[in-house]
């Protein structure tokens, strides 16, 4: 005997002058948020490098328990308050990395191809 799950809640929204029906879902909350920061203090205030600012703060805020790997651990008060990208309220544990670990960035890869020589670009 097949049993159907209960119907999901739907709501109508106006989009570009047209009423559309959307299914409402509850957010998924992960148990852990794992982030890597360029600088941080033992209170969990973090500064991210370049594009790491795109998703790391959101991942840290979403997790119930956030662990931050920090390439450079500084004393509390050394970070400029205006340069902090994620306040320590969202971080439960800070893990300082050794210089060797900080230099290893396994997820980053250079994916550029060699530039064509000037004779190749004139031929094409």
N, C-alpha and C positions, 0 to 999 in steps of 0.2 A: 504494500500500500504506500503510495507516494504522498508525502506531506509537504505542503508549500510553506515557505517562510512568510512571516507577516509582511504586508505591503510597506514599502518605504514611504516616508513622508515626502510630499511634493509641494512646491509652491510656485506660483506664477510671478514672473518678473518682466518688466518692460525693458526690452533691449532694442535700441535703435528704432523706437516707435512701434515695435511689434511685441506682443505679449507671448512669452515663451515659458514652458513648464520645465522646472529643474527638480532633480531628486536631491534631497538633503541628506548628507552623510555626516556622521560624527568624525572628528579628527582622530588620527592614530597617534598615540603618544608613545615614543620609544622609551625603553627602560634606561638606556645609556646614550649619552652624547659624547662622542670622541672628537676632539679638536686639537689642532696644532697651531701654536702662536709663536711669533717671532720673539716677543718679550712678554714678561708677566711677573707679577709679584706673588708672594705666598698667600695673599688674600684672594687671589683669583682674578684680579684685574688684568686684562689681556690686550695686547696690541698685535694686530695681524699684519702680514706683509702683502701688499698689492692685492691680487685677485682673491686671496684667502679671505678677504673681508666680505666676499659675495655670499658665501653660505655658512662659514664657520660660526658667526654669531647666531644665526637662525638654528643651526644644529644644536648649539649649546643651550639655547633657550627652550628648545622643544623637549630635550631629554629630562627624565625625572632625576637622573644622576649624571653629572657631566664631569669628565676627566679631561684635563688640558695638558698636552705635552708642550713644554716651554723650552725654546732654544736658548734663551738667555733669561735667567732668573735674577731679578733685581730686588732691592729692599723696598718695602712699602714706603710710598712717598716719593720715590725716585721718578716714577712715571708722571708726565704732565697730564693733569686731569682732562685737558681738552683733547689729548691724543689717545685716550683709552677707547677702544672699540667695543669692548664687552666688560661691563662691571662685574665684580666678583660675586655678586648675589646669585648669578647663574652657574657658578663653578663650585663643585664640591671637593675636587682633588686636583692638585697641581703636581705634575711630574717633571722635574728638571731633567734635561737631556745632557749627556756628555758632549764635548765638542765633536767627537766622531759620529755620534748619533745625529747631532744637529746638521752635520754636513751631508748625511745620507738622506736623500729625498727620493725614495723609490717610485713614487707616483708621478714625479715630474720627468718628462722626456722631451728632448729636442726633436721636433718633427719637421724640420726645414729641409728643403732640398738644396743642392748646390746651385748657385746662381749661374746662368749661362754666360759663356764668354762673349765678348763683344762681337766676334765673328759669327757665333751661333745666332745672336739676336738680330743681326743684319740679314742673315739668310732667311729667317722665318718671317 
